[in-house]
Amino acid sequence: MAAHGADVGINGSRERGGVDVVVEEIRAAGGTASGVMADVSDPDALAARMVDAVHDELGPIDIAASNVGVRKAAPLPRTPGRASSPRTWR
């Protein structure tokens, strides 16, 4: 997405180093990126840390993509994110 002009917020929940590497790769290629650490299974952390931090640094969020590691194979509900329960995101 960064290669096509999008400003990108990168989130990690465990290791800051990996987030920093990706942010630096995007910046080195001429893109704009911000790195944040937040646990996406915690709605308060998600809102207060990730969403607010990315918004403050990069502006309004137009696209959100989740690449969270999932341990259990199950279909995602066809429901907008805000309408989904926190349990769905865990």
Biopython code that builds the backbone (N, CA, C, O; Angstrom):
import numpy as np
from Bio.PDB.StructureBuilder import StructureBuilder

atoms = [
    (1, "MET", "N", (0.827, -1.186, 0.000)),
    (1, "MET", "CA", (0.000, 0.000, 0.000)),
    (1, "MET", "C", (0.873, 1.251, 0.000)),
    (1, "MET", "O", (0.565, 2.232, -0.677)),
    (2, "ALA", "N", (1.963, 1.210, 0.764)),
    (2, "ALA", "CA", (2.850, 2.369, 0.814)),
    (2, "ALA", "C", (3.442, 2.667, -0.560)),
    (2, "ALA", "O", (3.631, 3.830, -0.916)),
    (3, "ALA", "N", (3.733, 1.631, -1.328)),
    (3, "ALA", "CA", (4.300, 1.817, -2.665)),
    (3, "ALA", "C", (3.334, 2.536, -3.603)),
    (3, "ALA", "O", (3.742, 3.080, -4.629)),
    (4, "HIS", "N", (2.058, 2.532, -3.244)),
    (4, "HIS", "CA", (1.042, 3.200, -4.061)),
    (4, "HIS", "C", (0.576, 4.513, -3.444)),
    (4, "HIS", "O", (-0.446, 5.066, -3.851)),
    (5, "GLY", "N", (1.329, 5.016, -2.454)),
    (5, "GLY", "CA", (1.062, 6.336, -1.906)),
    (5, "GLY", "C", (0.321, 6.403, -0.594)),
    (5, "GLY", "O", (0.090, 7.497, -0.080)),
    (6, "ALA", "N", (-0.062, 5.269, -0.031)),
    (6, "ALA", "CA", (-0.778, 5.291, 1.252)),
    (6, "ALA", "C", (0.202, 5.505, 2.402)),
    (6, "ALA", "O", (1.292, 4.933, 2.412)),
    (7, "ASP", "N", (-0.190, 6.325, 3.363)),
    (7, "ASP", "CA", (0.540, 6.408, 4.626)),
    (7, "ASP", "C", (0.134, 5.173, 5.424)),
    (7, "ASP", "O", (-1.050, 4.840, 5.484)),
    (8, "VAL", "N", (1.098, 4.492, 6.035)),
    (8, "VAL", "CA", (0.824, 3.194, 6.644)),
    (8, "VAL", "C", (1.163, 3.190, 8.129)),
    (8, "VAL", "O", (2.259, 3.579, 8.532)),
    (9, "GLY", "N", (0.207, 2.746, 8.932)),
    (9, "GLY", "CA", (0.430, 2.527, 10.361)),
    (9, "GLY", "C", (0.678, 1.045, 10.578)),
    (9, "GLY", "O", (-0.132, 0.213, 10.171)),
    (10, "ILE", "N", (1.784, 0.710, 11.213)),
    (10, "ILE", "CA", (2.152, -0.680, 11.478)),
    (10, "ILE", "C", (1.984, -0.928, 12.968)),
    (10, "ILE", "O", (2.507, -0.175, 13.790)),
    (11, "ASN", "N", (1.255, -1.985, 13.318)),
    (11, "ASN", "CA", (1.040, -2.323, 14.725)),
    (11, "ASN", "C", (1.704, -3.649, 15.056)),
    (11, "ASN", "O", (1.723, -4.576, 14.246)),
    (12, "GLY", "N", (2.245, -3.717, 16.256)),
    (12, "GLY", "CA", (2.785, -4.965, 16.790)),
    (12, "GLY", "C", (2.335, -5.104, 18.225)),
    (12, "GLY", "O", (2.022, -4.110, 18.880)),
    (13, "SER", "N", (2.299, -6.329, 18.719)),
    (13, "SER", "CA", (1.871, -6.506, 20.109)),
    (13, "SER", "C", (2.962, -7.098, 20.984)),
    (13, "SER", "O", (2.842, -7.084, 22.209)),
    (14, "ARG", "N", (4.031, -7.621, 20.376)),
    (14, "ARG", "CA", (5.047, -8.290, 21.187)),
    (14, "ARG", "C", (6.451, -7.735, 21.010)),
    (14, "ARG", "O", (7.132, -7.454, 21.995)),
    (15, "GLU", "N", (6.891, -7.573, 19.773)),
    (15, "GLU", "CA", (8.278, -7.192, 19.523)),
    (15, "GLU", "C", (8.359, -5.897, 18.727)),
    (15, "GLU", "O", (7.976, -5.846, 17.558)),
    (16, "ARG", "N", (8.857, -4.864, 19.368)),
    (16, "ARG", "CA", (8.974, -3.550, 18.737)),
    (16, "ARG", "C", (9.950, -3.580, 17.562)),
    (16, "ARG", "O", (9.774, -2.860, 16.579)),
    (17, "GLY", "N", (10.976, -4.415, 17.674)),
    (17, "GLY", "CA", (11.999, -4.460, 16.633)),
    (17, "GLY", "C", (11.444, -4.760, 15.256)),
    (17, "GLY", "O", (11.847, -4.131, 14.278)),
    (18, "GLY", "N", (10.526, -5.710, 15.161)),
    (18, "GLY", "CA", (9.931, -6.052, 13.872)),
    (18, "GLY", "C", (9.126, -4.910, 13.286)),
    (18, "GLY", "O", (9.151, -4.674, 12.079)),
    (19, "VAL", "N", (8.413, -4.204, 14.147)),
    (19, "VAL", "CA", (7.630, -3.040, 13.710)),
    (19, "VAL", "C", (8.568, -1.968, 13.165)),
    (19, "VAL", "O", (8.322, -1.399, 12.101)),
    (20, "ASP", "N", (9.639, -1.696, 13.899)),
    (20, "ASP", "CA", (10.594, -0.666, 13.475)),
    (20, "ASP", "C", (11.250, -1.006, 12.137)),
    (20, "ASP", "O", (11.476, -0.119, 11.314)),
    (21, "VAL", "N", (11.553, -2.282, 11.919)),
    (21, "VAL", "CA", (12.160, -2.703, 10.650)),
    (21, "VAL", "C", (11.224, -2.394, 9.485)),
    (21, "VAL", "O", (11.656, -1.847, 8.470)),
    (22, "VAL", "N", (9.952, -2.739, 9.625)),
    (22, "VAL", "CA", (8.991, -2.502, 8.543)),
    (22, "VAL", "C", (8.801, -1.004, 8.311)),
    (22, "VAL", "O", (8.762, -0.552, 7.167)),
    (23, "VAL", "N", (8.684, -0.238, 9.389)),
    (23, "VAL", "CA", (8.531, 1.217, 9.259)),
    (23, "VAL", "C", (9.737, 1.804, 8.524)),
    (23, "VAL", "O", (9.567, 2.634, 7.631)),
    (24, "GLU", "N", (10.935, 1.392, 8.881)),
    (24, "GLU", "CA", (12.139, 1.913, 8.230)),
    (24, "GLU", "C", (12.220, 1.499, 6.760)),
    (24, "GLU", "O", (12.675, 2.281, 5.925)),
    (25, "GLU", "N", (11.785, 0.282, 6.434)),
    (25, "GLU", "CA", (11.763, -0.152, 5.030)),
    (25, "GLU", "C", (10.830, 0.730, 4.206)),
    (25, "GLU", "O", (11.160, 1.120, 3.087)),
    (26, "ILE", "N", (9.674, 1.037, 4.761)),
    (26, "ILE", "CA", (8.713, 1.897, 4.060)),
    (26, "ILE", "C", (9.295, 3.291, 3.879)),
    (26, "ILE", "O", (9.209, 3.865, 2.793)),
    (27, "ARG", "N", (9.880, 3.833, 4.927)),
    (27, "ARG", "CA", (10.463, 5.181, 4.842)),
    (27, "ARG", "C", (11.633, 5.222, 3.863)),
    (27, "ARG", "O", (11.775, 6.181, 3.104)),
    (28, "ALA", "N", (12.476, 4.181, 3.876)),
    (28, "ALA", "CA", (13.628, 4.125, 2.971)),
    (28, "ALA", "C", (13.188, 4.098, 1.510)),
    (28, "ALA", "O", (13.913, 4.562, 0.629)),
    (29, "ALA", "N", (12.016, 3.560, 1.259)),
    (29, "ALA", "CA", (11.480, 3.505, -0.103)),
    (29, "ALA", "C", (10.714, 4.778, -0.467)),
    (29, "ALA", "O", (10.131, 4.863, -1.548)),
    (30, "GLY", "N", (10.713, 5.767, 0.433)),
    (30, "GLY", "CA", (10.052, 7.034, 0.154)),
    (30, "GLY", "C", (8.636, 7.148, 0.671)),
    (30, "GLY", "O", (7.955, 8.136, 0.393)),
    (31, "GLY", "N", (8.175, 6.153, 1.422)),
    (31, "GLY", "CA", (6.820, 6.175, 1.965)),
    (31, "GLY", "C", (6.753, 6.804, 3.345)),
    (31, "GLY", "O", (7.771, 7.184, 3.924)),
    (32, "THR", "N", (5.559, 6.906, 3.851)),
    (32, "THR", "CA", (5.314, 7.445, 5.181)),
    (32, "THR", "C", (4.723, 6.343, 6.037)),
    (32, "THR", "O", (3.756, 5.690, 5.644)),
    (33, "ALA", "N", (5.310, 6.136, 7.215)),
    (33, "ALA", "CA", (4.836, 5.064, 8.088)),
    (33, "ALA", "C", (5.010, 5.447, 9.545)),
    (33, "ALA", "O", (5.870, 6.252, 9.902)),
    (34, "SER", "N", (4.177, 4.853, 10.368)),
    (34, "SER", "CA", (4.214, 5.051, 11.813)),
    (34, "SER", "C", (4.126, 3.686, 12.480)),
    (34, "SER", "O", (3.355, 2.830, 12.047)),
    (35, "GLY", "N", (4.910, 3.481, 13.527)),
    (35, "GLY", "CA", (4.879, 2.215, 14.253)),
    (35, "GLY", "C", (4.243, 2.368, 15.616)),
    (35, "GLY", "O", (4.519, 3.331, 16.331)),
    (36, "VAL", "N", (3.397, 1.426, 15.976)),
    (36, "VAL", "CA", (2.652, 1.455, 17.237)),
    (36, "VAL", "C", (2.699, 0.063, 17.856)),
    (36, "VAL", "O", (2.785, -0.939, 17.147)),
    (37, "MET", "N", (2.643, 0.010, 19.173)),
    (37, "MET", "CA", (2.543, -1.269, 19.877)),
    (37, "MET", "C", (1.220, -1.297, 20.626)),
    (37, "MET", "O", (0.998, -0.480, 21.519)),
    (38, "ALA", "N", (0.326, -2.238, 20.270)),
    (38, "ALA", "CA", (-0.964, -2.381, 20.949)),
    (38, "ALA", "C", (-1.476, -3.803, 20.773)),
    (38, "ALA", "O", (-1.305, -4.410, 19.716)),
    (39, "ASP", "N", (-2.098, -4.322, 21.807)),
    (39, "ASP", "CA", (-2.695, -5.656, 21.782)),
    (39, "ASP", "C", (-4.076, -5.551, 21.150)),
    (39, "ASP", "O", (-4.981, -4.967, 21.745)),
    (40, "VAL", "N", (-4.254, -6.110, 19.950)),
    (40, "VAL", "CA", (-5.530, -5.981, 19.250)),
    (40, "VAL", "C", (-6.652, -6.787, 19.891)),
    (40, "VAL", "O", (-7.815, -6.610, 19.528)),
    (41, "SER", "N", (-6.330, -7.668, 20.835)),
    (41, "SER", "CA", (-7.388, -8.404, 21.533)),
    (41, "SER", "C", (-7.953, -7.602, 22.697)),
    (41, "SER", "O", (-8.919, -8.025, 23.332)),
    (42, "ASP", "N", (-7.357, -6.443, 22.982)),
    (42, "ASP", "CA", (-7.805, -5.565, 24.063)),
    (42, "ASP", "C", (-8.430, -4.318, 23.432)),
    (42, "ASP", "O", (-7.700, -3.458, 22.938)),
    (43, "PRO", "N", (-9.769, -4.199, 23.435)),
    (43, "PRO", "CA", (-10.426, -3.062, 22.774)),
    (43, "PRO", "C", (-9.932, -1.698, 23.253)),
    (43, "PRO", "O", (-9.831, -0.765, 22.456)),
    (44, "ASP", "N", (-9.623, -1.572, 24.544)),
    (44, "ASP", "CA", (-9.136, -0.288, 25.053)),
    (44, "ASP", "C", (-7.760, 0.042, 24.482)),
    (44, "ASP", "O", (-7.503, 1.181, 24.093)),
    (45, "ALA", "N", (-6.884, -0.947, 24.434)),
    (45, "ALA", "CA", (-5.554, -0.729, 23.865)),
    (45, "ALA", "C", (-5.659, -0.424, 22.381)),
    (45, "ALA", "O", (-4.940, 0.428, 21.860)),
    (46, "LEU", "N", (-6.550, -1.118, 21.713)),
    (46, "LEU", "CA", (-6.731, -0.918, 20.280)),
    (46, "LEU", "C", (-7.150, 0.517, 19.991)),
    (46, "LEU", "O", (-6.588, 1.169, 19.111)),
    (47, "ALA", "N", (-8.133, 1.004, 20.730)),
    (47, "ALA", "CA", (-8.628, 2.366, 20.515)),
    (47, "ALA", "C", (-7.627, 3.405, 20.996)),
    (47, "ALA", "O", (-7.288, 4.332, 20.259)),
    (48, "ALA", "N", (-7.158, 3.256, 22.222)),
    (48, "ALA", "CA", (-6.320, 4.283, 22.830)),
    (48, "ALA", "C", (-4.917, 4.316, 22.244)),
    (48, "ALA", "O", (-4.340, 5.391, 22.077)),
    (49, "ARG", "N", (-4.372, 3.173, 21.937)),
    (49, "ARG", "CA", (-2.996, 3.149, 21.465)),
    (49, "ARG", "C", (-2.908, 3.156, 19.946)),
    (49, "ARG", "O", (-2.353, 4.083, 19.356)),
    (50, "MET", "N", (-3.447, 2.139, 19.324)),
    (50, "MET", "CA", (-3.241, 1.998, 17.889)),
    (50, "MET", "C", (-4.012, 3.037, 17.079)),
    (50, "MET", "O", (-3.412, 3.815, 16.338)),
    (51, "VAL", "N", (-5.313, 3.053, 17.215)),
    (51, "VAL", "CA", (-6.131, 3.944, 16.388)),
    (51, "VAL", "C", (-5.797, 5.405, 16.662)),
    (51, "VAL", "O", (-5.559, 6.167, 15.725)),
    (52, "ASP", "N", (-5.773, 5.805, 17.921)),
    (52, "ASP", "CA", (-5.486, 7.204, 18.244)),
    (52, "ASP", "C", (-4.074, 7.605, 17.834)),
    (52, "ASP", "O", (-3.874, 8.698, 17.303)),
    (53, "ALA", "N", (-3.094, 6.736, 18.072)),
    (53, "ALA", "CA", (-1.709, 7.069, 17.732)),
    (53, "ALA", "C", (-1.528, 7.221, 16.225)),
    (53, "ALA", "O", (-0.885, 8.164, 15.765)),
    (54, "VAL", "N", (-2.090, 6.301, 15.466)),
    (54, "VAL", "CA", (-1.968, 6.385, 14.010)),
    (54, "VAL", "C", (-2.705, 7.621, 13.498)),
    (54, "VAL", "O", (-2.188, 8.335, 12.639)),
    (55, "HIS", "N", (-3.894, 7.876, 14.012)),
    (55, "HIS", "CA", (-4.649, 9.063, 13.600)),
    (55, "HIS", "C", (-3.879, 10.335, 13.923)),
    (55, "HIS", "O", (-3.800, 11.238, 13.090)),
    (56, "ASP", "N", (-3.308, 10.417, 15.124)),
    (56, "ASP", "CA", (-2.564, 11.616, 15.521)),
    (56, "ASP", "C", (-1.349, 11.857, 14.631)),
    (56, "ASP", "O", (-1.026, 13.003, 14.318)),
    (57, "GLU", "N", (-0.682, 10.791, 14.226)),
    (57, "GLU", "CA", (0.535, 10.949, 13.439)),
    (57, "GLU", "C", (0.288, 11.040, 11.934)),
    (57, "GLU", "O", (0.966, 11.796, 11.238)),
    (58, "LEU", "N", (-0.679, 10.272, 11.430)),
    (58, "LEU", "CA", (-0.868, 10.191, 9.981)),
    (58, "LEU", "C", (-2.174, 10.795, 9.476)),
    (58, "LEU", "O", (-2.348, 10.973, 8.271)),
    (59, "GLY", "N", (-3.091, 11.112, 10.386)),
    (59, "GLY", "CA", (-4.378, 11.651, 9.965)),
    (59, "GLY", "C", (-5.449, 10.582, 9.951)),
    (59, "GLY", "O", (-5.223, 9.470, 10.429)),
    (60, "PRO", "N", (-6.617, 10.901, 9.407)),
    (60, "PRO", "CA", (-7.733, 9.954, 9.404)),
    (60, "PRO", "C", (-7.361, 8.620, 8.743)),
    (60, "PRO", "O", (-6.611, 8.578, 7.768)),
    (61, "ILE", "N", (-7.897, 7.555, 9.293)),
    (61, "ILE", "CA", (-7.644, 6.217, 8.759)),
    (61, "ILE", "C", (-8.692, 5.915, 7.692)),
    (61, "ILE", "O", (-9.892, 5.917, 7.969)),
    (62, "ASP", "N", (-8.230, 5.658, 6.476)),
    (62, "ASP", "CA", (-9.127, 5.354, 5.362)),
    (62, "ASP", "C", (-9.234, 3.858, 5.091)),
    (62, "ASP", "O", (-10.275, 3.378, 4.643)),
    (63, "ILE", "N", (-8.166, 3.126, 5.361)),
    (63, "ILE", "CA", (-8.124, 1.686, 5.104)),
    (63, "ILE", "C", (-7.569, 1.003, 6.344)),
    (63, "ILE", "O", (-6.595, 1.471, 6.934)),
    (64, "ALA", "N", (-8.184, -0.093, 6.736)),
    (64, "ALA", "CA", (-7.657, -0.898, 7.844)),
    (64, "ALA", "C", (-7.545, -2.340, 7.365)),
    (64, "ALA", "O", (-8.504, -2.904, 6.838)),
    (65, "ALA", "N", (-6.379, -2.925, 7.549)),
    (65, "ALA", "CA", (-6.159, -4.323, 7.175)),
    (65, "ALA", "C", (-5.576, -5.042, 8.378)),
    (65, "ALA", "O", (-4.630, -4.563, 9.004)),
    (66, "SER", "N", (-6.138, -6.178, 8.691)),
    (66, "SER", "CA", (-5.660, -6.956, 9.834)),
    (66, "SER", "C", (-4.892, -8.174, 9.345)),
    (66, "SER", "O", (-5.376, -8.945, 8.516)),
    (67, "ASN", "N", (-3.691, -8.327, 9.875)),
    (67, "ASN", "CA", (-2.864, -9.477, 9.534)),
    (67, "ASN", "C", (-2.429, -10.157, 10.831)),
    (67, "ASN", "O", (-1.262, -10.504, 11.013)),
    (68, "VAL", "N", (-3.385, -10.333, 11.709)),
    (68, "VAL", "CA", (-3.124, -10.917, 13.022)),
    (68, "VAL", "C", (-2.995, -12.424, 12.878)),
    (68, "VAL", "O", (-3.776, -13.056, 12.167)),
    (69, "GLY", "N", (-2.013, -12.992, 13.551)),
    (69, "GLY", "CA", (-1.872, -14.447, 13.543)),
    (69, "GLY", "C", (-3.058, -15.096, 14.234)),
    (69, "GLY", "O", (-3.422, -14.711, 15.345)),
    (70, "VAL", "N", (-3.651, -16.065, 13.590)),
    (70, "VAL", "CA", (-4.817, -16.752, 14.143)),
    (70, "VAL", "C", (-4.461, -18.214, 14.339)),
    (70, "VAL", "O", (-3.893, -18.853, 13.453)),
    (71, "ARG", "N", (-4.798, -18.732, 15.499)),
    (71, "ARG", "CA", (-4.460, -20.119, 15.804)),
    (71, "ARG", "C", (-5.575, -21.093, 15.458)),
    (71, "ARG", "O", (-5.320, -22.287, 15.307)),
    (72, "LYS", "N", (-6.782, -20.618, 15.333)),
    (72, "LYS", "CA", (-7.927, -21.487, 15.094)),
    (72, "LYS", "C", (-8.553, -21.132, 13.750)),
    (72, "LYS", "O", (-8.838, -19.965, 13.484)),
    (73, "ALA", "N", (-8.762, -22.125, 12.916)),
    (73, "ALA", "CA", (-9.379, -21.879, 11.614)),
    (73, "ALA", "C", (-10.889, -21.762, 11.788)),
    (73, "ALA", "O", (-11.553, -22.703, 12.222)),
    (74, "ALA", "N", (-11.415, -20.602, 11.444)),
    (74, "ALA", "CA", (-12.857, -20.370, 11.530)),
    (74, "ALA", "C", (-13.192, -19.203, 10.610)),
    (74, "ALA", "O", (-12.389, -18.280, 10.476)),
    (75, "PRO", "N", (-14.359, -19.223, 9.974)),
    (75, "PRO", "CA", (-14.730, -18.111, 9.095)),
    (75, "PRO", "C", (-15.007, -16.846, 9.902)),
    (75, "PRO", "O", (-15.537, -16.907, 11.011)),
    (76, "LEU", "N", (-14.644, -15.712, 9.336)),
    (76, "LEU", "CA", (-14.958, -14.437, 9.968)),
    (76, "LEU", "C", (-16.406, -14.083, 9.665)),
    (76, "LEU", "O", (-16.897, -14.375, 8.575)),
    (77, "PRO", "N", (-17.088, -13.465, 10.601)),
    (77, "PRO", "CA", (-18.469, -13.061, 10.332)),
    (77, "PRO", "C", (-18.500, -11.950, 9.287)),
    (77, "PRO", "O", (-17.555, -11.169, 9.177)),
    (78, "ARG", "N", (-19.560, -11.883, 8.541)),
    (78, "ARG", "CA", (-19.722, -10.822, 7.541)),
    (78, "ARG", "C", (-20.404, -9.627, 8.204)),
    (78, "ARG", "O", (-21.552, -9.291, 7.913)),
    (79, "THR", "N", (-19.660, -9.010, 9.095)),
    (79, "THR", "CA", (-20.171, -7.905, 9.885)),
    (79, "THR", "C", (-19.122, -6.801, 9.904)),
    (79, "THR", "O", (-17.936, -7.096, 10.052)),
    (80, "PRO", "N", (-19.517, -5.545, 9.761)),
    (80, "PRO", "CA", (-18.539, -4.467, 9.873)),
    (80, "PRO", "C", (-17.830, -4.525, 11.223)),
    (80, "PRO", "O", (-18.412, -4.952, 12.219)),
    (81, "GLY", "N", (-16.579, -4.096, 11.249)),
    (81, "GLY", "CA", (-15.761, -4.162, 12.456)),
    (81, "GLY", "C", (-16.413, -3.599, 13.703)),
    (81, "GLY", "O", (-16.375, -4.235, 14.757)),
    (82, "ARG", "N", (-17.005, -2.428, 13.608)),
    (82, "ARG", "CA", (-17.613, -1.818, 14.791)),
    (82, "ARG", "C", (-18.804, -2.624, 15.295)),
    (82, "ARG", "O", (-19.101, -2.609, 16.490)),
    (83, "ALA", "N", (-19.489, -3.329, 14.393)),
    (83, "ALA", "CA", (-20.653, -4.114, 14.798)),
    (83, "ALA", "C", (-20.243, -5.462, 15.376)),
    (83, "ALA", "O", (-21.056, -6.141, 16.005)),
    (84, "SER", "N", (-18.997, -5.853, 15.170)),
    (84, "SER", "CA", (-18.510, -7.121, 15.715)),
    (84, "SER", "C", (-18.240, -6.974, 17.201)),
    (84, "SER", "O", (-17.885, -5.896, 17.677)),
    (85, "SER", "N", (-18.408, -8.049, 17.916)),
    (85, "SER", "CA", (-18.120, -8.016, 19.348)),
    (85, "SER", "C", (-16.621, -8.177, 19.566)),
    (85, "SER", "O", (-15.930, -8.720, 18.704)),
    (86, "PRO", "N", (-16.101, -7.709, 20.718)),
    (86, "PRO", "CA", (-14.682, -7.917, 21.025)),
    (86, "PRO", "C", (-14.308, -9.396, 20.974)),
    (86, "PRO", "O", (-13.175, -9.741, 20.640)),
    (87, "ARG", "N", (-15.261, -10.271, 21.308)),
    (87, "ARG", "CA", (-14.987, -11.711, 21.276)),
    (87, "ARG", "C", (-14.616, -12.168, 19.862)),
    (87, "ARG", "O", (-13.764, -13.040, 19.694)),
    (88, "THR", "N", (-15.251, -11.582, 18.855)),
    (88, "THR", "CA", (-14.958, -11.928, 17.469)),
    (88, "THR", "C", (-13.499, -11.652, 17.135)),
    (88, "THR", "O", (-12.879, -12.403, 16.383)),
    (89, "TRP", "N", (-12.947, -10.572, 17.693)),
    (89, "TRP", "CA", (-11.584, -10.161, 17.369)),
    (89, "TRP", "C", (-10.539, -10.914, 18.179)),
    (89, "TRP", "O", (-9.347, -10.779, 17.904)),
    (90, "ARG", "N", (-10.944, -11.694, 19.158)),
    (90, "ARG", "CA", (-9.972, -12.433, 19.970)),
    (90, "ARG", "C", (-9.636, -13.692, 19.339)),
    (90, "ARG", "O", (-8.831, -14.455, 19.873)),
]
sb = StructureBuilder()
sb.init_structure("model")
sb.init_model(0)
sb.init_chain("A")
sb.init_seg("    ")
for serial, (resi, resn, name, xyz) in enumerate(atoms, 1):
    if name == "N":
        sb.init_residue(resn, " ", resi, " ")
    sb.init_atom(name, np.array(xyz, "f"), 0.0, 1.0, " ", f" {name:<3s}", serial, name[0])
structure = sb.get_structure()
